[in-house]
Amino acid sequence: MTARHTGISVVIPAYNCARYLPAAIDSALRQSLPPVDVIVVDDGSTDGTGHAAAGFGTQVACLRQENQGPGAAKNAGIAVASGDLLAFLDGDDLWTAGKLAAQAAALAARPDLDMVFGHVEEFYSEDLPAPLRERLKLRPGAMPGIVPGTLLIRRGAFDCVGPFHPEARMGDFMEWYLRATDARLSQLMLDDVLLRRRVHADNMGARERDRRPEYARILKAALDRRRAAALRPPQPGGPGGA
């Protein structure tokens, strides 16, 4: 597989982000390695998010569902994706122009590699009032990003792990990533800044503060799963078996 022949599907879960979504979509469509499809999943928005996506015409596939959360939205997009690589972008964030090309090249160079991440930079949204800028401090510089927006993954590797947890409102990616590490997917962190994360008044973390105990439940479930695996008798012919 080479970067030139890779088919990449981009899934954009979107909830009430009509004012930011066009810029997010544009950053996907303008990649130096264009995706084969861009799929926006309107997760029950009430602000015209679906109309913003429809404005791109046939360049973008638009799905709509009742509000179920980002995990279920990403799953819906994956179900209709045609590419052999999967990428994800939140409807209020932006990709740098060479994001997909850099990651596809890394996967092409290493057939053993399952998924690639990259670095993130935060920026203040132009509509964020000054008092909120003081409260919502940017994390300085580029940071390694184990987040959906920096991920490019082979479709087969994703299928081995399974879909995102459809009921997790905040921790859907954490829960999936813990399962991916349990499955021993190989990964690479690129030094490149691939994602620009928009800081605005209605970020998911601000909307869903009351769901933060979800993270604790996800971590406990992962620990329980690993303990159960450690206690399971070795299979004949497998590691530690006859």
C-alpha positions in Angstrom: 0.0 0.0 0.0 1.3 3.5 -0.8 0.1 6.9 0.3 -1.0 7.7 -3.3 -3.4 4.7 -3.4 -4.8 4.9 0.1 -8.5 5.5 0.4 -9.3 7.5 3.5 -12.7 8.1 5.0 -13.2 11.1 7.2 -16.0 10.9 9.8 -17.1 14.2 11.4 -19.5 13.8 14.4 -21.3 17.1 14.8 -23.6 18.5 17.5 -24.8 22.1 17.5 -21.6 23.4 15.9 -23.1 25.1 12.8 -20.9 28.2 13.1 -17.7 26.1 13.2 -18.5 23.1 11.0 -17.8 24.7 7.6 -14.2 25.5 8.6 -13.8 21.9 9.9 -15.2 20.4 6.7 -13.0 22.7 4.6 -9.9 21.6 6.5 -10.8 18.0 5.6 -11.6 18.7 1.9 -8.4 20.7 1.4 -6.0 18.0 2.5 -2.9 17.6 0.3 -4.0 13.9 0.2 -7.8 14.2 -0.4 -10.1 11.7 1.4 -12.3 9.4 -0.7 -15.3 10.5 1.4 -16.2 13.0 4.1 -19.2 11.9 6.3 -20.8 14.4 8.6 -23.1 12.8 11.2 -25.5 15.4 12.7 -26.2 14.1 16.2 -29.6 15.6 16.7 -28.5 19.2 16.4 -31.0 22.1 16.8 -28.9 24.9 15.4 -28.7 24.3 11.7 -25.6 22.0 11.7 -27.2 19.7 9.1 -27.8 22.7 6.8 -24.1 23.8 7.2 -23.0 20.3 6.1 -25.5 20.2 3.2 -24.0 23.4 1.9 -21.0 21.4 0.6 -23.2 19.5 -1.8 -22.0 16.1 -3.1 -18.5 16.7 -1.6 -19.9 15.7 1.8 -22.3 12.8 2.8 -24.7 14.0 5.5 -26.4 11.7 8.0 -28.7 12.7 10.8 -29.7 10.8 13.9 -31.4 11.6 17.2 -28.9 12.8 19.8 -27.0 9.8 21.0 -23.5 11.1 21.7 -20.2 11.2 19.8 -19.5 7.5 20.1 -22.8 6.5 18.4 -22.3 9.3 15.8 -18.8 8.1 14.8 -20.2 4.5 14.6 -22.9 5.7 12.2 -20.3 7.3 10.0 -18.0 4.3 10.0 -20.9 2.1 8.9 -21.2 3.9 5.5 -17.4 4.7 5.1 -15.8 3.3 2.0 -12.1 3.9 2.8 -9.6 1.4 4.0 -8.3 4.0 6.4 -10.4 5.9 9.0 -9.9 9.4 10.3 -12.1 11.4 12.7 -12.5 15.2 13.1 -14.7 17.0 15.6 -17.0 19.5 14.0 -15.4 22.5 15.8 -11.7 21.6 15.2 -9.3 22.0 12.3 -6.7 19.8 10.6 -3.5 21.1 9.2 -3.2 20.7 5.5 -0.7 17.8 5.4 -2.4 15.7 8.2 -3.6 12.8 6.1 -0.6 12.7 3.8 1.9 12.5 6.7 0.0 9.7 8.4 -0.8 7.7 5.3 2.9 7.8 4.4 3.8 6.5 7.8 1.4 3.6 7.4 2.6 2.9 3.9 6.2 2.8 5.2 5.4 0.3 7.9 3.0 -2.5 7.1 3.2 -3.6 10.7 1.7 -0.3 12.0 -2.0 -0.2 12.9 -2.6 3.5 13.7 -0.9 6.8 13.7 -1.4 9.9 16.0 0.1 13.4 16.0 0.5 16.6 18.0 -2.2 19.1 18.8 -2.2 22.9 19.2 -5.0 24.8 20.9 -6.4 28.2 19.7 -9.0 30.6 20.9 -12.1 30.8 18.8 -12.6 34.3 17.4 -16.0 34.5 19.1 -14.7 33.7 22.6 -15.1 36.7 24.9 -12.0 38.0 26.7 -13.2 37.1 30.2 -13.6 33.5 29.1 -10.2 33.5 27.5 -8.8 34.3 31.0 -10.8 31.4 32.5 -10.2 28.8 29.7 -6.5 28.9 29.5 -4.8 27.5 26.5 -2.3 24.7 27.0 0.9 26.2 25.6 2.7 24.8 22.5 2.2 21.5 20.7 1.2 18.4 22.7 1.1 14.7 21.8 -2.6 14.0 21.0 -4.1 10.6 21.8 -7.5 11.9 20.6 -9.8 11.1 17.7 -8.8 14.1 15.7 -5.2 13.0 15.4 -5.9 9.4 14.6 -5.5 7.6 11.3 -6.2 3.9 11.6 -6.4 0.9 9.2 -10.0 -0.3 8.8 -9.1 -3.8 9.7 -7.3 -2.8 12.9 -10.3 -0.7 13.9 -12.7 -3.7 13.3 -10.5 -5.9 15.5 -11.0 -3.5 18.4 -14.7 -2.9 17.6 -16.9 0.2 17.6 -17.0 3.1 20.0 -19.1 2.7 23.1 -22.5 4.1 22.0 -23.5 5.1 25.5 -20.3 6.9 26.5 -21.0 10.7 26.3 -17.4 11.9 27.2 -15.2 8.8 27.4 -16.1 7.0 24.2 -12.6 7.4 22.8 -10.8 6.6 26.1 -12.8 3.4 26.4 -12.0 2.5 22.8 -8.3 3.3 23.1 -8.0 1.2 26.2 -9.5 -1.7 24.3 -7.0 -1.0 21.4 -4.1 -1.2 23.8 -5.5 -4.4 25.3 -5.6 -5.7 21.7 -2.0 -4.7 21.3 -2.5 -2.5 18.3 0.8 -1.0 17.1 0.9 2.8 17.1 3.1 5.7 16.2 3.1 9.3 17.4 4.3 11.8 14.8 6.1 15.0 15.8 3.9 17.0 13.3 1.1 19.2 14.5 -1.9 17.6 12.8 -4.8 19.1 14.7 -5.8 22.6 15.8 -8.3 22.3 18.7 -10.7 25.2 19.0 -11.3 26.5 22.5 -14.7 28.1 22.7 -17.5 28.6 25.2 -19.3 25.4 24.4 -16.6 22.7 24.2 -17.7 19.2 25.0 -15.8 19.2 28.3 -17.7 22.3 29.4 -21.1 20.8 28.4 -20.6 17.5 29.9 -18.8 18.2 33.3 -21.4 16.2 35.2 -20.5 13.1 33.2 -16.8 13.1 34.3 -17.4 10.2 36.6 -17.9 8.2 33.4 -14.1 8.3 33.1 -13.7 6.5 36.4 -16.2 3.8 35.3 -14.4 3.3 32.0 -11.0 2.9 33.8 -12.5 0.5 36.3 -14.0 -1.6 33.5 -10.6 -1.7 31.7 -8.9 -2.8 34.9 -11.5 -5.5 35.5 -11.1 -6.7 31.9 -7.3 -7.0 32.3 -7.6 -8.8 35.7 -10.0 -11.3 34.1 -7.6 -11.8 31.2 -4.7 -12.4 33.6 -6.6 -15.1 35.5 -7.8 -16.9 32.3 -6.0 -20.2 31.8 -3.6 -20.2 28.9 -4.9 -21.7 25.7 -3.2 -24.8 24.3 -0.6 -23.7 21.8 -0.9 -20.1 22.9 1.6 -18.1 25.0 2.3 -20.2 28.0 0.4 -23.2 26.6 1.6 -26.6 25.6 
